[in-house]
Amino acid sequence: MNYLKKLVLYFFCLSFPAALTAQVHPSLMLTKANVSAVRKGIQEYPLLKKSYKKIQSDADKALMTEMSVPLPKDGGGGASHEQHKKNYINILNCGVAYQMTGDKKYAAYVGNLLLKYAADYEKWPLHPKRKEGHQGGKIFWQSLNDFVWQVYTIQGYDLAFDAIPAKDRKTIEDHLFIPMLKFFTVDCKETFDKIHNHGTWDIAAVGMTGYVLNKPEYVQMAIKGSNKDGKTGYLAQIDQLFSPDGYYTEGPYYQRYALLPFVIFAKAINNYQPELKIFEYRKQLLSKAIATCLQLTYTDGAFFPFNDAIKDKTYESAELVYGVDIAYADIQAQPELLDVAKKQNEVIVSDAGLKVAADLAAGKAKPFAYLPQLINDGAKGDEGGLGILRYGSNEDQQCLLLKAASQGMGHGHFDRLNILYYDNGVEVFPDYGAARFINIEAKKGGDYLPENKTWAKQTVAHNTLVVDETSNFKANADAAQLKHPDILYFKNDNTIQVVSARETNAFPGVEMTRTTALIKVKELDKPLLVDVFQAISDKKHQYDLPFWYKGHIVDSSFNPTAESTNLKPLGTKYGYEHIWLNAVKTAGAEGGYVTVLNNKRFYTTHFVADSALQVKLLSLGANDPDLNLLESKAFMLSQPNTAKQTFFSITEAHGKVNSINETTTGASSAVSELKLISASATQVTVSFKVKNKVYHYQIDYNNKSQFVKLN
């Protein structure tokens, strides 16, 4: 631990009194001093008014519905699971409604529902549907959901606190919240001290409850870990899970999810103990984390879905509403965040939401800018990273991401040097994301499906190189966690955006280097995706480079004859057992191309290599007895027996289809004559023709000052 971290931790140790004196309610998201201003704001500022009307409507519905606190028995998506989720939302909504109206019927709902929980909680055993490998909860099938329940519930209790009779508060605290704190810190001690998003939610629940109940010992444990030595706890989570650039090691989907407990607990710390200056910690790390999370989306707001990710999630999710509002109001009032808040079309009914809504109404917003950038991974920023390349307006932007980050712990995939490519508002070369139907009980209780391990995590499920039909690190997450790729180069200018990375550990004895770029040439309106993937080994291997695509193949340089009656899986393990081999053709030394139509635009991928390739046309769905796998298609460039292999490809976006007028323009690619002139461990030189102009592109791995040349 460096001197600055020791000093910060020492200051935190001195800052905890025997009792927390700021015991006014509410004091978490909405503070008593600002209640009148927020009440006034819901009449004056359209977005705050809209957000509150939804809350009050839902609170009124809750009052008209019979309270239900069922015995926990169902997995994710089941009846008891969903009812307990609904209850914590109702508690929070009614707490907000009470503060905005002063009508005690809302506070009475909160108190009476919590009394029902207090009557039963201590009788409940661990959840009967808890899964092997998961810390079981009491209310839900995994303890994580119990932590989430309390993060929301304690806000509602804080809001209704003054209107709940003291006798009832004592019952609620003695028979629900205090037993819950003990369960979270003692029974779930392993999770409480774990550097992981489950641990973050546990810490936030305990710390916020400690503040509201005036239990400083629990606040200390939350901030400094169960032993109060700073080796675990909130500060250690910030130190170890985020890079200096604000990247969360588990990836964008879990960054979104984990940000809520990080920022909401920070807000509570700041309200109760502003002298700790929590928002300044690690050079405003939480502000960077929110900004980085927003940059890890495409222009439709959807998060890049690498690692375990549900692809429907956008920055409109509740976690980012909290994040954006608190970042703007409590850390730094960046006008670009107001643009995001406007698109979210919602604010928290709180101190932070008031400021965001007021400044939006005052016209202070500026357009949110998506930026090409290198985002480093690792607590020190030295464990690889993500290269994000972008050209074009938000309405029609090309975006290319090279994933050269660390494993990402248990939610990581075996996808070293994977690329994702977007254009025209859609995925072109997508990532599968997670194999999971979240909270759909019929699909394995809403948990991850078996195919998440056998397919979604495996290397062949991604747009990256597979060696000998085996996944990175033989799909061993513990081994993968110990190693990371290295970023070799990043450049961003008006003509060329490029990122290069190297992986030397994923396959023993094989060095992989990928240099991928968006290159703008004067003959074309849109930049070209230029990709050079090199594998070097002393021994011969099978090298497979799949390109999973969206859309329909409409043209190719070869005439594929698809199997019609005798489909066979491509292999037997590491994900190959889930792939149907539809057709295979040999491409000669001159290479070839495949054209795909996607969202009324054509994408032609030209390819060539330093030895003849097999081109395999693939579809997903083999060995899928429960029909869990989603429709996916790929073309794979394969070299079955060589030691050194360089794949050179160019993907051109061109033309358009007007289905209404039944017209097609620009269906033919302007790129031709790809040549791999030379390829060695230190340098690769290629050329290609665009219309009548020949371009030479050179990569010099040892020349950091002029890593790439285009002429």
KAPEHU-V444029 format. One record per residue. N is the residue number from 1. RES is the residue in three letters. PSI is psi in whole degrees, -180 to 180 (* if undefined). NEAR is the number of other C-alpha atoms within 10 Angstrom. D_LAST is the distance of its C-alpha to the last C-alpha in Angstrom with 1 decimal. Layout:
N:RES:PSI:NEAR:D_LAST
N:RES:PSI:NEAR:D_LAST
This chain:
1:MET:127:8:48.8
2:ASN:173:6:47.5
3:TYR:-42:8:49.8
4:LEU:-44:10:48.5
5:LYS:-40:16:49.1
6:LYS:-41:12:52.5
7:LEU:-44:12:53.4
8:VAL:-46:16:52.4
9:LEU:-40:17:54.4
10:TYR:-41:13:57.4
11:PHE:-41:13:57.3
12:PHE:-39:18:57.4
13:CYS:-37:16:60.3
14:LEU:-14:8:62.3
15:SER:7:13:61.6
16:PHE:108:14:63.7
17:PRO:171:10:67.3
18:ALA:-32:10:70.0
19:ALA:150:12:69.7
20:LEU:116:18:67.1
21:THR:-20:11:68.8
22:ALA:56:13:66.5
23:GLN:66:13:68.4
24:VAL:153:14:68.1
25:HIS:140:17:66.9
26:PRO:159:24:64.4
27:SER:10:21:62.0
28:LEU:-91:26:59.0
29:MET:-41:22:56.6
30:LEU:127:25:59.2
31:THR:151:18:61.3
32:LYS:-37:16:64.8
33:ALA:-23:13:64.1
34:ASN:5:15:61.6
35:VAL:-47:17:63.5
36:SER:-40:12:64.9
37:ALA:-39:13:61.5
38:VAL:-39:25:60.0
39:ARG:-43:19:63.0
40:LYS:-38:14:62.5
41:GLY:-32:20:58.8
42:ILE:-12:21:59.3
43:GLN:-24:12:61.1
44:GLU:-35:14:58.6
45:TYR:120:20:55.0
46:PRO:-44:16:54.0
47:LEU:-37:26:51.8
48:LEU:-40:27:54.4
49:LYS:-47:22:57.1
50:LYS:-45:16:55.3
51:SER:-41:18:54.6
52:TYR:-39:24:58.2
53:LYS:-39:14:59.7
54:LYS:-44:13:58.0
55:ILE:-46:22:59.5
56:GLN:-38:20:62.9
57:SER:-45:13:63.0
58:ASP:-36:16:62.2
59:ALA:-41:23:64.7
60:ASP:-37:17:67.4
61:LYS:-39:12:66.6
62:ALA:-41:20:67.1
63:LEU:-28:16:70.5
64:MET:0:8:71.7
65:THR:138:8:70.7
66:GLU:135:7:72.9
67:MET:142:14:71.7
68:SER:123:14:70.7
69:VAL:81:16:70.1
70:PRO:156:15:70.0
71:LEU:124:17:70.4
72:PRO:126:23:66.8
73:LYS:-16:18:66.4
74:ASP:152:20:63.3
75:GLY:-173:26:59.7
76:GLY:127:24:56.7
77:GLY:-13:20:57.3
78:GLY:172:17:61.0
79:ALA:-49:15:63.8
80:SER:-39:20:64.8
81:HIS:-50:22:61.2
82:GLU:-35:15:60.4
83:GLN:-41:17:63.7
84:HIS:-34:21:63.1
85:LYS:-46:19:59.6
86:LYS:-37:14:61.2
87:ASN:-43:21:63.8
88:TYR:-31:23:61.5
89:ILE:-42:20:59.7
90:ASN:-40:26:63.1
91:ILE:-46:28:64.2
92:LEU:-46:24:61.2
93:ASN:-43:28:61.5
94:CYS:-33:32:65.3
95:GLY:-44:31:64.8
96:VAL:-45:29:62.5
97:ALA:-38:28:64.8
98:TYR:-46:24:67.7
99:GLN:-32:22:66.0
100:MET:-29:18:65.1
101:THR:-25:12:68.4
102:GLY:4:13:70.9
103:ASP:118:13:72.5
104:LYS:-9:18:73.9
105:LYS:-33:16:73.7
106:TYR:-43:26:70.1
107:ALA:-36:26:70.9
108:ALA:-38:19:73.8
109:TYR:-47:22:71.4
110:VAL:-49:29:69.3
111:GLY:-43:24:72.4
112:ASN:-38:15:74.1
113:LEU:-40:19:71.1
114:LEU:-31:25:70.5
115:LEU:-37:19:74.2
116:LYS:-42:16:73.8
117:TYR:-41:19:71.0
118:ALA:-31:20:73.2
119:ALA:-24:13:76.1
120:ASP:-27:14:74.0
121:TYR:-46:19:71.1
122:GLU:-16:13:73.1
123:LYS:-22:10:74.6
124:TRP:135:11:71.3
125:PRO:-176:13:70.1
126:LEU:148:18:66.6
127:HIS:134:21:65.0
128:PRO:-19:15:66.0
129:LYS:13:17:62.6
130:ARG:142:19:60.7
131:LYS:152:13:58.2
132:GLU:133:7:57.9
133:GLY:-8:7:55.3
134:HIS:142:12:55.7
135:GLN:115:18:58.0
136:GLY:146:23:60.5
137:GLY:-176:24:61.6
138:LYS:-38:23:65.0
139:ILE:-34:27:64.0
140:PHE:168:27:60.9
141:TRP:-22:25:59.9
142:GLN:148:22:57.5
143:SER:-29:25:58.2
144:LEU:-46:22:54.9
145:ASN:-33:22:56.3
146:ASP:-41:22:59.5
147:PHE:-44:27:57.4
148:VAL:-44:19:55.6
149:TRP:-45:21:59.0
150:GLN:-34:23:60.3
151:VAL:-42:26:57.3
152:TYR:-43:20:58.0
153:THR:-40:24:61.8
154:ILE:-28:26:62.3
155:GLN:-45:25:60.6
156:GLY:-40:27:63.2
157:TYR:-43:28:66.0
158:ASP:-40:25:65.0
159:LEU:-36:29:65.0
160:ALA:-3:28:68.4
161:PHE:-54:21:69.9
162:ASP:-21:15:72.4
163:ALA:-4:20:73.9
164:ILE:128:18:74.5
165:PRO:144:11:78.0
166:ALA:-38:11:78.1
167:LYS:-41:8:80.0
168:ASP:-37:15:77.4
169:ARG:-41:19:74.6
170:LYS:-42:13:76.4
171:THR:-46:15:76.7
172:ILE:-44:22:73.0
173:GLU:-43:18:71.9
174:ASP:-31:13:74.4
175:HIS:0:19:74.0
176:LEU:-65:20:70.4
177:PHE:-42:23:68.1
178:ILE:-47:17:69.6
179:PRO:-35:14:69.8
180:MET:-42:23:66.2
181:LEU:-41:22:65.1
182:LYS:-41:14:66.9
183:PHE:-44:15:65.3
184:PHE:-33:24:61.8
185:THR:-24:21:62.3
186:VAL:-62:13:64.7
187:ASP:-35:15:64.4
188:CYS:29:20:60.7
189:LYS:-40:16:60.3
190:GLU:-42:14:57.6
191:THR:-42:23:55.5
192:PHE:-36:27:56.4
193:ASP:4:26:55.0
194:LYS:136:19:52.0
195:ILE:91:20:48.5
196:HIS:159:19:47.5
197:ASN:-30:22:47.5
198:HIS:-42:21:51.1
199:GLY:-37:27:52.1
200:THR:-45:28:50.6
201:TRP:-41:30:52.7
202:ASP:-49:31:55.8
203:ILE:-46:34:55.3
204:ALA:-43:29:54.9
205:ALA:-45:28:57.9
206:VAL:-46:31:60.0
207:GLY:-45:28:58.9
208:MET:-41:30:59.4
209:THR:-39:27:62.7
210:GLY:-41:23:63.8
211:TYR:-49:27:63.2
212:VAL:-37:24:65.1
213:LEU:3:18:68.0
214:ASN:50:17:68.2
215:LYS:80:18:67.5
216:PRO:-26:19:65.5
217:GLU:-34:18:65.6
218:TYR:-33:24:63.5
219:VAL:-43:24:61.0
220:GLN:-45:24:60.8
221:MET:-41:24:60.2
222:ALA:-42:31:57.4
223:ILE:-36:26:55.6
224:LYS:3:24:56.2
225:GLY:167:25:56.9
226:SER:-29:22:60.2
227:ASN:-1:13:61.1
228:LYS:33:17:60.1
229:ASP:2:15:58.2
230:GLY:-2:24:54.7
231:LYS:-24:16:53.4
232:THR:-170:23:53.2
233:GLY:-174:27:53.6
234:TYR:-49:29:51.5
235:LEU:-39:21:49.9
236:ALA:-36:18:49.0
237:GLN:-46:24:47.4
238:ILE:-42:20:45.2
239:ASP:-40:19:44.3
240:GLN:-24:16:43.5
241:LEU:-15:20:42.2
242:PHE:143:24:39.5
243:SER:167:24:36.5
244:PRO:-22:21:36.1
245:ASP:-2:20:33.6
246:GLY:19:26:36.4
247:TYR:132:28:35.3
248:TYR:129:28:38.3
249:THR:-24:25:38.0
250:GLU:-6:26:39.4
251:GLY:171:26:36.6
252:PRO:-42:26:36.5
253:TYR:-46:26:39.5
254:TYR:-21:21:41.7
255:GLN:-45:25:40.3
256:ARG:-46:24:41.6
257:TYR:-43:16:44.9
258:ALA:-22:20:45.5
259:LEU:-34:23:44.6
260:LEU:-54:22:47.9
261:PRO:-32:27:50.2
262:PHE:-50:22:48.1
263:VAL:-34:25:48.2
264:ILE:-37:21:51.6
265:PHE:-37:27:53.2
266:ALA:-41:24:51.4
267:LYS:-42:24:52.9
268:ALA:-44:21:56.3
269:ILE:-45:22:56.0
270:ASN:-36:17:55.0
271:ASN:-42:17:57.9
272:TYR:-35:20:60.5
273:GLN:68:18:59.2
274:PRO:-24:13:56.9
275:GLU:-17:12:57.4
276:LEU:-17:15:55.2
277:LYS:50:13:52.1
278:ILE:-32:23:50.6
279:PHE:-12:21:47.7
280:GLU:-9:12:46.6
281:TYR:137:16:46.4
282:ARG:50:16:43.2
283:LYS:50:10:41.7
284:GLN:47:17:42.4
285:LEU:-40:21:41.0
286:LEU:-37:24:42.6
287:SER:-43:23:40.9
288:LYS:-39:19:37.5
289:ALA:-39:25:38.5
290:ILE:-44:23:39.2
291:ALA:-43:19:36.0
292:THR:-40:18:34.0
293:CYS:-41:25:36.1
294:LEU:-36:25:35.2
295:GLN:-18:22:31.5
296:LEU:34:26:32.0
297:THR:157:20:32.6
298:TYR:176:24:30.7
299:THR:-11:24:31.4
300:ASP:3:12:34.6
301:GLY:-4:19:36.0
302:ALA:136:19:36.1
303:PHE:143:26:35.4
304:PHE:123:26:32.7
305:PRO:36:22:35.1
306:PHE:163:28:34.2
307:ASN:-167:26:37.1
308:ASP:111:25:40.5
309:ALA:138:23:40.0
310:ILE:123:21:41.8
311:LYS:-11:16:39.1
312:ASP:-10:9:41.3
313:LYS:135:17:41.3
314:THR:177:20:39.8
315:TYR:5:23:40.1
316:GLU:-6:17:43.2
317:SER:156:14:45.1
318:ALA:-36:17:48.1
319:GLU:-41:18:46.5
320:LEU:-23:25:43.7
321:VAL:-49:21:46.2
322:TYR:-47:23:48.1
323:GLY:-48:27:44.9
324:VAL:-44:29:43.5
325:ASP:-46:27:47.0
326:ILE:-39:27:47.8
327:ALA:-42:27:44.4
328:TYR:-46:21:44.8
329:ALA:-33:17:48.5
330:ASP:-16:17:49.0
331:ILE:-64:16:45.8
332:GLN:123:13:43.5
333:ALA:75:17:43.8
334:GLN:121:16:40.2
335:PRO:-22:18:40.2
336:GLU:-29:16:37.4
337:LEU:-29:26:39.8
338:LEU:-34:24:42.2
339:ASP:-41:18:39.6
340:VAL:-44:23:39.7
341:ALA:-37:25:43.5
342:LYS:-42:16:43.7
343:LYS:-34:12:41.8
344:GLN:-27:19:44.0
345:ASN:33:14:46.9
346:GLU:146:26:49.2
347:VAL:163:25:50.2
348:ILE:139:25:52.7
349:VAL:88:27:56.1
350:SER:-179:24:56.2
351:ASP:-48:22:55.6
352:ALA:-44:23:51.8
353:GLY:-34:28:51.9
354:LEU:-47:27:54.0
355:LYS:-42:22:51.5
356:VAL:-48:32:48.6
357:ALA:-40:27:50.6
358:ALA:-44:18:51.9
359:ASP:-30:17:48.5
360:LEU:-46:21:47.1
361:ALA:-28:15:50.1
362:ALA:1:10:49.4
363:GLY:30:10:45.9
364:LYS:-1:15:44.1
365:ALA:147:19:41.4
366:LYS:149:14:37.7
367:PRO:137:11:35.1
368:PHE:128:17:34.0
369:ALA:122:14:30.2
370:TYR:130:21:28.3
371:LEU:137:12:25.7
372:PRO:135:21:22.7
373:GLN:159:18:24.1
374:LEU:125:21:24.8
375:ILE:114:20:28.5
376:ASN:149:25:30.0
377:ASP:162:27:33.0
378:GLY:147:24:36.1
379:ALA:-32:19:38.9
380:LYS:2:13:37.1
381:GLY:23:16:33.6
382:ASP:26:17:32.7
383:GLU:57:20:32.9
384:GLY:-154:24:29.5
385:GLY:-164:26:28.8
386:LEU:131:23:27.0
387:GLY:120:28:23.5
388:ILE:119:27:23.6
389:LEU:136:26:20.6
390:ARG:136:23:21.6
391:TYR:142:22:20.3
392:GLY:170:14:22.7
393:SER:168:12:26.4
394:ASN:-22:16:29.2
395:GLU:-26:11:30.3
396:ASP:75:14:27.2
397:GLN:135:19:25.1
398:GLN:134:27:22.6
399:CYS:129:25:23.4
400:LEU:129:27:22.3
401:LEU:129:24:24.4
402:LEU:120:27:24.1
403:LYS:108:21:27.6
404:ALA:44:28:27.7
405:ALA:178:30:31.0
406:SER:178:29:34.4
407:GLN:-36:26:36.8
408:GLY:27:22:38.6
409:MET:-149:17:42.1
410:GLY:-22:13:44.2
411:HIS:4:18:42.2
412:GLY:155:21:38.9
413:HIS:162:29:37.3
414:PHE:71:27:35.9
415:ASP:45:29:32.3
416:ARG:132:30:30.2
417:LEU:33:26:26.4
418:ASN:147:20:27.4
419:ILE:148:25:25.2
420:LEU:139:24:26.6
421:TYR:129:22:24.8
422:TYR:152:20:26.3
423:ASP:150:24:25.6
424:ASN:32:20:27.9
425:GLY:7:16:30.7
426:VAL:165:18:31.0
427:GLU:135:19:30.1
428:VAL:-58:25:27.7
429:PHE:98:21:27.5
430:PRO:169:21:30.7
431:ASP:141:25:32.7
432:TYR:-30:25:36.3
433:GLY:-148:21:37.7
434:ALA:150:24:41.4
435:ALA:92:23:43.9
436:ARG:138:23:46.6
437:PHE:89:19:48.7
438:ILE:129:17:49.6
439:ASN:20:18:53.3
440:ILE:102:15:54.1
441:GLU:-34:17:57.0
442:ALA:-22:13:57.1
443:LYS:80:17:53.8
444:LYS:42:16:54.9
445:GLY:21:20:56.4
446:GLY:1:17:53.1
447:ASP:178:19:51.8
448:TYR:140:17:48.7
449:LEU:159:20:49.2
450:PRO:-32:13:49.4
451:GLU:-11:20:46.1
452:ASN:-36:20:44.4
453:LYS:-44:16:44.7
454:THR:-21:18:44.6
455:TRP:-67:25:41.6
456:ALA:-34:27:39.9
457:LYS:-20:27:39.4
458:GLN:152:24:38.3
459:THR:-40:28:34.7
460:VAL:-15:28:34.5
461:ALA:-1:30:35.2
462:HIS:169:30:31.8
463:ASN:66:27:28.1
464:THR:173:23:27.7
465:LEU:137:29:28.3
466:VAL:133:26:32.0
467:VAL:124:21:33.2
468:ASP:38:14:36.3
469:GLU:36:21:37.3
470:THR:142:18:38.1
471:SER:161:26:37.2
472:ASN:135:25:35.8
473:PHE:26:18:38.7
474:LYS:36:17:40.8
475:ALA:32:19:41.2
476:ASN:106:11:43.1
477:ALA:-36:18:42.5
478:ASP:-42:12:44.3
479:ALA:-42:14:42.1
480:ALA:-33:22:38.9
481:GLN:-23:15:40.1
482:LEU:-15:11:40.2
483:LYS:159:18:36.5
484:HIS:157:23:33.2
485:PRO:174:24:29.5
486:ASP:134:19:27.3
487:ILE:124:23:24.4
488:LEU:-35:17:21.7
489:TYR:146:20:19.2
490:PHE:135:21:18.9
491:LYS:142:17:16.5
492:ASN:111:18:17.0
493:ASP:-174:10:15.3
494:ASN:-21:8:14.8
495:THR:-40:12:11.3
496:ILE:132:19:11.6
497:GLN:129:24:14.9
498:VAL:145:25:15.3
499:VAL:140:25:18.4
500:SER:140:25:19.2
501:ALA:157:26:22.7
502:ARG:141:23:24.8
503:GLU:122:21:28.3
504:THR:0:17:30.5
505:ASN:-18:19:33.9
506:ALA:-37:24:34.0
507:PHE:119:18:34.5
508:PRO:128:12:36.3
509:GLY:5:12:34.3
510:VAL:124:21:31.0
511:GLU:123:18:28.0
512:MET:133:23:25.8
513:THR:128:24:22.4
514:ARG:129:27:20.6
515:THR:113:23:17.2
516:THR:144:27:17.0
517:ALA:154:28:14.8
518:LEU:118:25:14.9
519:ILE:125:20:11.5
520:LYS:123:18:11.9
521:VAL:150:16:10.2
522:LYS:-21:11:12.0
523:GLU:-15:12:13.6
524:LEU:151:15:15.6
525:ASP:-37:10:18.1
526:LYS:144:18:17.9
527:PRO:158:23:15.2
528:LEU:143:21:14.6
529:LEU:111:22:16.3
530:VAL:123:19:14.2
531:ASP:126:20:16.7
532:VAL:115:22:16.8
533:PHE:119:22:20.4
534:GLN:133:23:21.6
535:ALA:132:23:25.3
536:ILE:129:20:26.7
537:SER:161:16:30.4
538:ASP:-14:11:32.9
539:LYS:158:11:34.7
540:LYS:144:15:34.0
541:HIS:167:21:33.8
542:GLN:127:16:33.4
543:TYR:123:25:30.2
544:ASP:127:23:30.3
545:LEU:98:21:27.6
546:PRO:149:25:29.1
547:PHE:99:25:27.6
548:TRP:130:23:30.6
549:TYR:157:23:30.2
550:LYS:144:19:32.1
551:GLY:-156:19:33.0
552:HIS:133:13:33.6
553:ILE:125:19:31.8
554:VAL:-12:13:31.8
555:ASP:157:17:29.7
556:SER:165:15:28.2
557:SER:-6:12:27.1
558:PHE:168:13:30.4
559:ASN:91:10:33.9
560:PRO:139:15:35.4
561:THR:104:11:39.1
562:ALA:145:14:40.3
563:GLU:136:13:43.4
564:SER:-21:8:46.3
565:THR:-2:6:49.3
566:ASN:53:8:48.2
567:LEU:140:14:45.7
568:LYS:147:14:45.4
569:PRO:150:20:43.9
570:LEU:-28:19:40.7
571:GLY:-160:14:42.4
572:THR:-14:12:45.3
573:LYS:-179:15:44.1
574:TYR:36:22:41.4
575:GLY:-22:27:40.8
576:TYR:-26:24:40.4
577:GLU:-13:19:44.0
578:HIS:0:24:43.2
579:ILE:129:27:40.5
580:TRP:132:21:41.5
581:LEU:107:22:39.6
582:ASN:-36:21:39.5
583:ALA:156:18:37.6
584:VAL:135:20:35.5
585:LYS:155:14:33.3
586:THR:129:16:31.3
587:ALA:132:21:27.7
588:GLY:-168:13:26.8
589:ALA:-24:14:23.9
590:GLU:-7:16:21.8
591:GLY:-149:24:22.3
592:GLY:-167:22:23.3
593:TYR:160:20:23.4
594:VAL:132:18:25.9
595:THR:130:23:26.3
596:VAL:139:21:28.5
597:LEU:124:23:30.2
598:ASN:121:21:30.9
599:ASN:46:17:32.4
600:LYS:22:15:31.9
601:ARG:149:20:28.1
602:PHE:145:27:26.2
603:TYR:111:25:24.0
604:THR:121:24:22.4
605:THR:111:22:21.3
606:HIS:147:24:19.5
607:PHE:152:25:19.9
608:VAL:157:25:19.7
609:ALA:175:27:21.0
610:ASP:10:19:21.8
611:SER:160:18:25.3
612:ALA:145:17:27.0
613:LEU:150:25:27.7
614:GLN:137:18:30.7
615:VAL:118:25:30.1
616:LYS:130:21:33.0
617:LEU:126:23:34.1
618:LEU:155:23:36.1
619:SER:153:20:38.5
620:LEU:145:22:40.4
621:GLY:-5:19:44.2
622:ALA:154:19:45.7
623:ASN:55:17:48.5
624:ASP:71:13:49.0
625:PRO:-29:8:52.8
626:ASP:9:8:52.9
627:LEU:49:9:50.1
628:ASN:-26:16:48.3
629:LEU:142:21:44.6
630:LEU:154:10:42.6
631:GLU:127:10:40.8
632:SER:146:18:37.4
633:LYS:153:22:35.1
634:ALA:157:23:32.2
635:PHE:136:20:30.1
636:MET:130:22:29.8
637:LEU:122:25:27.5
638:SER:134:22:29.8
639:GLN:112:23:29.8
640:PRO:-14:16:33.5
641:ASN:83:14:33.6
642:THR:158:16:30.9
643:ALA:-40:16:30.3
644:LYS:134:21:26.5
645:GLN:132:23:24.5
646:THR:122:23:20.9
647:PHE:124:23:20.5
648:PHE:122:25:17.2
649:SER:153:24:17.6
650:ILE:129:24:16.2
651:THR:122:22:18.7
652:GLU:131:21:18.5
653:ALA:127:28:21.2
654:HIS:157:21:22.4
655:GLY:-178:16:25.5
656:LYS:159:17:29.0
657:VAL:130:18:32.6
658:ASN:101:11:35.6
659:SER:-27:9:38.5
660:ILE:-48:6:41.1
661:ASN:-7:7:40.1
662:GLU:47:7:39.1
663:THR:149:9:35.8
664:THR:131:13:32.4
665:THR:150:12:29.1
666:GLY:35:13:25.6
667:ALA:-17:19:26.8
668:SER:140:13:24.2
669:SER:147:20:20.7
670:ALA:-3:16:17.7
671:VAL:143:21:15.7
672:SER:175:18:16.3
673:GLU:51:16:15.7
674:LEU:135:23:14.7
675:LYS:135:21:14.6
676:LEU:98:24:15.3
677:ILE:-46:14:14.4
678:SER:151:12:16.1
679:ALA:122:18:17.9
680:SER:-179:14:20.1
681:ALA:-16:14:21.8
682:THR:-20:10:19.4
683:GLN:143:15:16.0
684:VAL:133:20:14.3
685:THR:129:19:11.4
686:VAL:167:19:11.0
687:SER:160:18:9.5
688:PHE:159:19:10.8
689:LYS:133:15:11.6
690:VAL:111:17:12.4
691:LYS:-113:12:15.1
692:ASN:4:10:14.0
693:LYS:130:11:10.2
694:VAL:128:14:8.5
695:TYR:141:15:5.6
696:HIS:133:14:5.3
697:TYR:124:16:6.7
698:GLN:136:20:8.9
699:ILE:124:20:12.1
700:ASP:100:17:14.3
701:TYR:-22:19:17.7
702:ASN:2:12:19.3
703:ASN:90:12:17.0
704:LYS:-26:11:18.1
705:SER:-28:8:16.6
706:GLN:68:12:13.0
707:PHE:-40:18:13.5
708:VAL:148:20:10.2
709:LYS:139:12:6.6
710:LEU:122:14:3.8
711:ASN:*:8:0.0
